[in-house]
Structure formats: structure tokens, C-alpha cells
Amino acid sequence: MSDSVAVIWDDALLGYTMGGDHPMHPVRLDLTVRLADALGVLDRPRLQVLRPTPADKALLTLIHDPAYLDAVRRAPADPDGAGHGLGTADNPVFPGMYDAAALITGGSVLAAQQVHEGKAQHAINIAGGLHHAMRASASGFCVFNDAAVAIAWLLRQGYERIAYVDLDVHHGDGVQAAFYDDPRVLTVSIHQTPLTLFPGTGYPEETGDPDRALGSAVNLALPNGTDDSGWLRAFTAVVPSVVRAFQPQILITQCGCDAHHEDPLADLGLTVDGQRASYRAVHDLAHDVCDGKWIALGGGGYGLVRCVPRAWTHLIAEASGDRLRPDTEIPAGWRDDVRRRGLRARPPETMTEGGYVGFARWDPFTESRVDRAIARTRTASFPYFGLDPDDPRD
């Protein structure tokens, strides 16, 4: 396998734009690519930038109902009658919607192809990770579920064990739903408690279809306000154990960065430093369990200036094998560009927020809110993997 890293990018990906003040503004992607470029991340010797092509109907129908595809294609001409979750405040209809969503999906499938064919060890599509879209409906800003389509494509190539780990603050419900009865796919989601956040799913007791795939879904629901140390404590207490026990042949991660403390749509408390640590954790896990075969997708993240560009620039640098120092200064030209665009947020000056990413490993004798969430997930899921919920070594 090549040790190169593929970054999927084309400015045409900015066409996925829902208009107005919608939180899913493509400027977050544009600023990310510009920051990565300004810091020399895109010039790393292992890294290659590849242009995607749109997913065709044969790919999209691996996950989506043909009638839904027709509705998405027709929607711009009849937004009021589109149905299928389209034309709502979350999922407004916009010109070129079908082609824009198909291009993002094609990008995630291209990332999967690069890793599957051994042309890259890691592949990244920051425009991807639209994990809420369902088989026959749009949901949560997501029209097509690119992550699920990429996984379905990999299954067609003969994979028998695929692990999907979702770091987004929202539960990865669309991907879980797509494979809830498929024991070949392990879906792991670490997210804010569904008691307080969309989509209202992702309880620890959601563990896979009871008749066909018990144990194929793992959900870790964290209390509001969980900070870097609590998040990393929870992650290490659950995710590596179940992924290692599953022994995947390839790892796909959704790296939504909306668990950030400034995110306007959620209530966790991570800093950019905690997110950087989370990317290192899944990168290390990929090398530990599946020879480094790692596909990283974007996802949520609505701090358009202060969060997303820094977080995902760290993600690309992490995948490249040449990490950025946290105290790296952000070029003045990038900050000037933010100001010229009239964006309200104050542009950051460095790639760190000074977050503390040390943490104490979980043990069964502590009783914080985070620890109770950890224990609930371990109790619900660990027995399916032959792991002891009460043994901190598992």
C-alpha cells in the first residue's frame, strides 16, 4: 500500500449551499482549505489533492430509494411539493441541490476507492460526513448520506468488517439506520445526550438489530458541558476496546467538530486542542487495528471562522503524518481575508486555544456525570464483544 494521503477537494464542493443564514455555510470549507494551504499543509510530500466526480445513480441507490433521488432532482422546480424532508428550515431546497450532494458523495466514494486500491493509506473528504440523511428523506442539513454510500461501496468490494466511528456532537443516526441489521458494519457514535440535542436518538441501549446484528451499534451519549478531558476519558473508555474487538479491515471516521465550546447549535465544551487530540486518537487506532486504512470525513461544525478551519486543518495535518504545533501562528493574510469577507467572528491568531487535553483513565469507582455515561454504554455494549463492562483493562 502507498503511504500517501489523498485529500479530496474541488471548489465545486462549495456548491452545497443552503443560502441565507443557514448554519451549513460553505465558507467553513473554503476557509479550511485556504488555512491549510497558507500553513503549507497541502504541500506535505505525502499528500495529493484529488478532484471528485459526482456519484451516479447506481452508487446513490446503494443507500437511497430511487423515488427519493427523483424527488431531490425535481425539488428546485417545485420546492413546496418536494416532500421527503426537503423544503424545511433544516433542509431548504436550493438550485443544483442534486448535483452538489452527488459531488460530495462521489468525493467520499473516491476516498474509499483510494484506500481500498492501495493508492493512499489515508483519505480525507472534509465536505463529506453528511450522516443524518435517511434512505428516503433529507435530515439535519444532509441530502445524501455520503458516509453510508461509501461504506456500502466497500461492502460491494468484499469487506467483511468495517468500523465507522462518529465524533460529531450529533448522533450519527443515518449511518446507524443504514446498517443497523448488518453485522459486517460496526457503527460507534460519541455525541451529546439525545435528551438535549437533535436528532433525539443514540441512547446506549441502541445496540443493533436484535435478530440479525446485536452489538453492531455502540452509542456513547455525553452530558451537556463535557470538556476536553471528559470527552477523551469517555472516548478511551469505550471506543478503542470495541473497535479492537471487532477487528475491522478498514476504519471510517466522521470528524464533525461541532462539539466545540463555541458551536452555536450544541452544548459540549471541547476546544480545538481537544478536537486535535481526538483526531490523533482515531489516527492511532487506524494504525493499531487495520494497517492504517483510514477514511476521514468532515461533518458538522458551525463555528465558521474560529473552529472549523483550525480543527480540520489539524485533521489534514494529522493524517499527513506531519502535525502542526498547537502554537503555530495563523498567517495575517488568512485573517485579513476573514475580515474582508465581513464575517462577524474575530479571526484566531494561533492554532490552539490552550485547552488542557490531559485526562485520567476511566475506572469503575468514580461517579461523575461522564463516568455514568461511560458505565451505561459499557454495560449495554461490552458483553457483545466478550468484554467486561466493569474491568478498566477492557
C-alpha positions as CSV (number, residue, x, y, z in Angstrom):
1,M,0.0,0.0,0.0
2,S,1.1,3.5,-0.8
3,D,1.8,5.7,2.3
4,S,0.4,8.7,0.5
5,V,-2.6,10.7,1.8
6,A,-5.4,11.7,-0.5
7,V,-7.3,15.0,0.2
8,I,-10.5,15.2,-1.8
9,W,-11.1,18.8,-2.9
10,D,-12.6,20.9,-5.6
11,D,-14.0,24.4,-5.3
12,A,-17.2,22.9,-6.9
13,L,-17.8,21.4,-3.5
14,L,-18.7,24.8,-2.3
15,G,-21.9,24.5,-4.3
16,Y,-23.6,22.7,-1.4
17,T,-25.1,25.9,-0.1
18,M,-28.4,26.3,1.6
19,G,-28.5,30.0,1.4
20,G,-29.2,32.9,3.7
21,D,-28.1,32.5,7.3
22,H,-28.2,28.7,7.2
23,P,-25.6,27.2,9.6
24,M,-24.2,24.9,7.0
25,H,-22.4,27.7,5.1
26,P,-19.7,26.6,2.6
27,V,-17.4,29.4,3.8
28,R,-16.3,27.0,6.5
29,L,-14.9,24.6,3.9
30,D,-13.3,27.5,1.9
31,L,-11.6,28.9,4.9
32,T,-10.4,25.5,5.9
33,V,-8.7,24.8,2.6
34,R,-7.3,28.3,2.5
35,L,-5.8,28.0,6.0
36,A,-4.4,24.5,5.3
37,D,-2.8,26.0,2.1
38,A,-1.5,29.1,3.9
39,L,0.2,26.9,6.5
40,G,1.8,24.7,3.9
41,V,-0.2,21.6,5.0
42,L,-1.4,20.9,1.4
43,D,2.3,20.9,0.3
44,R,3.3,18.0,2.5
45,P,5.3,15.4,0.5
46,R,2.9,12.5,1.2
47,L,-0.2,14.5,0.3
48,Q,-2.1,14.6,-3.0
49,V,-5.2,16.6,-3.8
50,L,-7.8,14.8,-5.9
51,R,-10.8,16.2,-7.6
52,P,-14.1,14.2,-7.2
53,T,-16.8,13.4,-9.7
54,P,-20.5,13.1,-8.8
55,A,-21.8,9.8,-7.6
56,D,-24.1,8.3,-10.2
57,K,-27.5,6.7,-9.6
58,A,-26.0,3.2,-9.3
59,L,-23.9,4.4,-6.3
60,L,-26.6,6.5,-4.7
61,T,-29.1,3.7,-4.8
62,L,-26.8,1.5,-2.7
63,I,-28.4,3.5,0.1
64,H,-31.1,5.8,-1.2
65,D,-34.5,4.9,-2.6
66,P,-34.9,5.8,-6.3
67,A,-38.1,7.7,-5.7
68,Y,-36.2,9.9,-3.2
69,L,-33.5,10.6,-5.8
70,D,-36.2,11.7,-8.2
71,A,-37.7,14.0,-5.6
72,V,-34.3,15.6,-4.9
73,R,-33.8,16.2,-8.6
74,R,-37.2,17.7,-9.1
75,A,-37.2,19.8,-5.9
76,P,-35.8,23.1,-7.2
77,A,-38.6,23.3,-9.7
78,D,-41.3,22.6,-7.1
79,P,-39.8,23.3,-3.6
80,D,-43.2,23.4,-1.9
81,G,-44.2,19.9,-3.1
82,A,-40.9,18.2,-2.7
83,G,-41.7,16.2,0.5
84,H,-39.1,13.7,1.7
85,G,-37.9,16.1,4.4
86,L,-37.0,18.7,1.7
87,G,-38.1,22.3,1.8
88,T,-37.8,22.6,5.6
89,A,-35.8,25.1,7.7
90,D,-33.1,22.5,8.2
91,N,-33.1,21.3,4.6
92,P,-34.2,24.1,2.3
93,V,-34.3,23.4,-1.4
94,F,-31.5,25.2,-3.4
95,P,-30.6,25.3,-7.1
96,G,-28.3,22.4,-8.1
97,M,-29.0,20.5,-4.9
98,Y,-28.9,17.1,-6.5
99,D,-25.6,17.7,-8.3
100,A,-24.0,19.3,-5.2
101,A,-25.0,16.4,-2.9
102,A,-23.9,13.9,-5.5
103,L,-20.5,15.5,-5.8
104,I,-19.9,15.3,-2.1
105,T,-20.9,11.6,-2.1
106,G,-18.7,11.0,-5.1
107,G,-15.8,12.5,-3.1
108,S,-16.3,10.1,-0.2
109,V,-16.5,7.2,-2.5
110,L,-13.3,8.4,-4.2
111,A,-11.7,8.5,-0.8
112,A,-12.8,4.9,-0.2
113,Q,-11.5,3.8,-3.6
114,Q,-8.1,5.3,-2.9
115,V,-7.7,3.5,0.3
116,H,-9.2,0.2,-1.0
117,E,-7.0,0.1,-4.0
118,G,-3.9,0.9,-2.0
119,K,-3.2,4.2,-3.7
120,A,-3.4,6.0,-0.4
121,Q,-3.1,4.9,3.2
122,H,-5.4,7.7,4.4
123,A,-8.0,9.7,2.5
124,I,-9.9,12.8,3.7
125,N,-13.1,14.5,2.4
126,I,-13.9,17.4,4.6
127,A,-17.0,18.2,2.6
128,G,-18.4,14.8,3.5
129,G,-19.8,13.3,6.7
130,L,-23.5,14.1,6.0
131,H,-24.6,11.4,8.4
132,H,-28.2,12.3,9.0
133,A,-29.7,11.6,5.6
134,M,-32.0,8.6,5.5
135,R,-32.9,6.1,2.8
136,A,-35.9,8.2,1.6
137,S,-35.5,11.6,3.3
138,A,-33.3,14.5,3.9
139,S,-32.5,15.3,7.6
140,G,-30.3,17.6,9.6
141,F,-28.8,19.6,6.7
142,C,-28.0,16.3,4.9
143,V,-29.4,15.4,1.5
144,F,-27.4,12.3,0.6
145,N,-25.6,10.1,3.1
146,D,-22.1,10.0,1.6
147,A,-20.7,8.1,4.5
148,A,-23.2,5.3,4.2
149,V,-22.8,5.2,0.4
150,A,-19.0,4.8,0.8
151,I,-19.5,2.0,3.3
152,A,-22.0,0.3,1.0
153,W,-19.5,0.6,-1.8
154,L,-16.8,-1.0,0.3
155,L,-19.1,-3.9,1.2
156,R,-19.5,-4.5,-2.5
157,Q,-15.8,-4.9,-2.8
158,G,-15.9,-7.8,-0.4
159,Y,-15.1,-6.2,3.0
160,E,-16.5,-8.2,5.9
161,R,-15.7,-5.9,8.8
162,I,-15.9,-2.1,8.5
163,A,-15.8,0.2,11.6
164,Y,-17.4,3.6,11.4
165,V,-16.6,6.0,14.3
166,D,-18.6,9.2,14.5
167,L,-17.1,12.1,16.5
168,D,-19.8,14.6,15.7
169,V,-21.8,16.2,18.6
170,H,-25.0,14.9,17.0
171,H,-25.7,11.2,16.9
172,G,-24.8,9.5,13.6
173,D,-28.4,8.3,13.1
174,G,-28.5,7.9,9.3
175,V,-25.4,5.7,9.1
176,Q,-26.6,3.7,12.1
177,A,-30.0,3.2,10.5
178,A,-28.5,2.1,7.2
179,F,-26.5,-0.7,8.8
180,Y,-28.4,-1.5,12.0
181,D,-29.1,-5.0,10.8
182,D,-25.8,-5.7,9.1
183,P,-23.2,-7.4,11.3
184,R,-20.4,-6.5,8.9
185,V,-20.6,-2.8,9.9
186,L,-19.8,-1.5,13.4
187,T,-21.2,2.0,14.0
188,V,-19.8,3.8,17.0
189,S,-21.1,7.3,17.9
190,I,-19.9,9.6,20.7
191,H,-22.3,12.5,21.0
192,Q,-24.2,14.9,23.2
193,T,-27.1,13.2,25.0
194,P,-30.2,12.9,22.9
195,L,-32.2,14.3,25.8
196,T,-31.0,17.7,24.8
197,L,-30.0,17.6,21.2
198,F,-31.2,16.7,17.7
199,P,-31.9,14.0,16.4
200,G,-33.0,12.6,19.7
201,T,-31.5,9.2,19.1
202,G,-28.3,7.5,20.1
203,Y,-29.1,6.0,23.5
204,P,-26.6,3.4,24.7
205,E,-29.3,0.7,24.5
206,E,-29.4,1.1,20.7
207,T,-27.1,-1.8,20.1
208,G,-28.1,-3.2,16.7
209,D,-30.9,-5.3,15.3
210,P,-31.8,-7.9,17.9
211,D,-32.4,-10.6,15.3
212,R,-29.5,-10.0,13.0
213,A,-26.8,-7.8,14.4
214,L,-26.8,-7.3,18.1
215,G,-23.7,-5.4,19.2
216,S,-23.2,-3.7,15.8
217,A,-24.1,-0.3,17.1
218,V,-22.4,1.4,20.1
219,N,-23.6,4.7,21.4
220,L,-21.9,6.9,24.0
221,A,-24.1,9.8,25.0
222,L,-22.3,12.6,26.9
223,P,-23.8,15.2,29.3
224,N,-24.0,18.8,28.3
225,G,-20.8,20.7,29.1
226,T,-18.4,17.8,28.7
227,D,-14.9,19.3,28.2
228,D,-11.8,18.0,26.6
229,S,-10.7,15.9,29.5
230,G,-14.1,14.3,30.0
231,W,-14.6,13.7,26.3
232,L,-11.2,12.0,25.9
233,R,-11.7,10.0,29.1
234,A,-15.0,8.7,27.7
235,F,-13.6,8.0,24.3
236,T,-10.7,5.9,25.6
237,A,-13.0,4.0,28.0
238,V,-15.2,2.8,25.1
239,V,-14.1,3.3,21.5
240,P,-10.7,1.6,21.3
241,S,-12.0,-1.5,23.1
242,V,-15.0,-2.2,20.9
243,V,-13.1,-1.4,17.7
244,R,-10.2,-3.6,18.5
245,A,-12.6,-6.4,19.5
246,F,-14.4,-6.0,16.2
247,Q,-11.1,-6.2,14.2
248,P,-12.1,-4.1,11.3
249,Q,-10.4,-4.3,7.9
250,I,-10.8,-0.5,7.4
251,L,-11.8,2.5,9.6
252,I,-14.1,5.3,8.6
253,T,-14.4,8.3,10.9
254,Q,-16.8,11.2,10.7
255,C,-14.9,14.1,12.2
256,G,-17.6,16.7,12.8
257,C,-16.2,19.5,15.0
258,D,-19.4,20.8,16.5
259,A,-18.6,19.6,19.9
260,H,-16.6,22.8,20.2
261,H,-17.5,25.1,23.1
262,E,-18.4,28.0,20.8
263,D,-20.6,26.0,18.5
264,P,-24.0,27.7,18.2
265,L,-26.0,24.5,17.8
266,A,-24.8,22.3,20.7
267,D,-23.6,22.3,24.3
268,L,-20.4,20.3,24.7
269,G,-17.2,22.1,25.8
270,L,-14.3,20.9,23.6
271,T,-11.6,23.2,22.4
272,V,-9.7,23.0,19.2
273,D,-7.0,21.3,21.2
274,G,-9.4,18.5,22.3
275,Q,-10.5,18.0,18.7
276,R,-6.9,17.8,17.6
277,A,-6.4,15.1,20.3
278,S,-9.4,13.2,19.0
279,Y,-8.1,13.1,15.5
280,R,-4.8,11.8,16.8
281,A,-6.7,9.1,18.7
282,V,-8.6,7.8,15.7
283,H,-5.4,8.0,13.5
284,D,-3.5,5.9,16.1
285,L,-6.5,3.5,16.2
286,A,-6.4,3.0,12.5
287,H,-2.8,2.0,12.6
288,D,-3.4,-0.2,15.5
289,V,-6.3,-2.2,14.1
290,C,-6.3,-2.1,10.3
291,D,-2.8,-1.3,9.0
292,G,-3.6,2.4,8.8
293,K,-6.5,2.1,6.3
294,W,-8.3,5.3,7.3
295,I,-11.0,7.4,5.6
296,A,-11.8,10.7,7.4
297,L,-14.9,12.7,6.6
298,G,-16.0,16.1,7.8
299,G,-19.5,16.6,9.1
300,G,-21.0,19.2,11.5
301,G,-19.2,22.3,12.7
302,Y,-20.8,25.8,12.7
303,G,-18.1,27.9,14.2
304,L,-17.3,29.1,10.7
305,V,-14.2,31.1,11.5
306,R,-12.8,30.2,14.9
307,C,-13.5,26.4,14.9
308,V,-13.9,24.6,11.7
309,P,-10.9,25.9,9.8
310,R,-8.5,25.2,12.6
311,A,-10.0,21.8,13.5
312,W,-9.9,20.4,10.1
313,T,-6.6,21.9,9.2
314,H,-5.3,19.9,12.2
315,L,-7.1,16.9,10.8
316,I,-5.4,17.1,7.4
317,A,-2.0,17.7,9.1
318,E,-2.6,14.8,11.4
319,A,-3.3,12.5,8.5
320,S,-0.3,13.7,6.6
321,G,2.0,12.5,9.4
322,D,3.4,16.0,10.0
323,R,1.4,17.5,12.8
324,L,1.1,21.3,13.3
325,R,2.4,22.6,16.5
326,P,-0.6,23.9,18.6
327,D,1.1,27.3,18.9
328,T,1.5,27.7,15.2
329,E,0.7,31.3,14.2
330,I,-2.1,31.8,11.7
331,P,-0.9,33.9,8.7
332,A,-2.0,37.5,8.7
333,G,-3.2,37.1,5.1
334,W,-5.8,34.5,6.2
335,R,-7.0,36.7,9.0
336,D,-7.3,39.7,6.6
337,D,-9.3,37.5,4.2
338,V,-11.8,36.8,7.0
339,R,-12.2,40.5,7.8
340,R,-12.6,41.4,4.1
341,R,-15.5,38.9,3.9
342,G,-17.3,40.8,6.6
343,L,-17.6,37.7,8.9
344,R,-18.6,38.7,12.4
345,A,-16.3,36.3,14.3
346,R,-12.9,37.6,15.4
347,P,-10.3,35.5,13.4
348,P,-8.0,33.5,15.7
349,E,-4.3,34.2,15.9
350,T,-2.9,30.7,16.6
351,M,-3.9,27.1,16.1
352,T,-4.5,26.5,19.8
353,E,-6.9,27.6,22.4
354,G,-4.7,26.5,25.2
355,G,-7.1,23.6,26.0
356,Y,-6.0,21.0,28.6
357,V,-6.1,17.6,27.0
358,G,-4.7,15.5,29.8
359,F,-7.2,13.1,31.4
360,A,-7.5,10.3,33.9
361,R,-8.5,6.9,32.5
362,W,-11.9,5.6,33.5
363,D,-12.3,3.3,36.5
364,P,-15.5,1.8,37.9
365,F,-15.1,3.5,41.2
366,T,-15.8,7.1,40.2
367,E,-19.2,8.7,39.9
368,S,-19.2,11.9,37.7
369,R,-21.8,12.5,35.0
370,V,-19.3,11.5,32.4
371,D,-18.5,8.3,34.3
372,R,-22.2,7.4,34.5
373,A,-22.4,7.8,30.7
374,I,-19.4,5.6,30.2
375,A,-20.7,2.9,32.5
376,R,-24.1,2.9,30.8
377,T,-22.5,2.4,27.4
378,R,-20.1,-0.3,28.6
379,T,-23.0,-2.1,30.3
380,A,-25.1,-2.0,27.2
381,S,-22.4,-2.9,24.6
382,F,-19.3,-4.6,26.1
383,P,-20.8,-8.1,26.6
384,Y,-21.5,-8.4,22.9
385,F,-17.7,-8.1,22.3
386,G,-16.7,-10.5,25.1
387,L,-15.6,-7.5,27.2
388,D,-16.1,-7.0,30.9
389,P,-18.1,-3.7,31.5
390,D,-16.5,-3.4,34.9
391,D,-12.9,-4.2,34.1
392,P,-10.9,-1.0,33.2
393,R,-8.4,-3.2,31.3
394,D,-11.1,-3.9,28.7
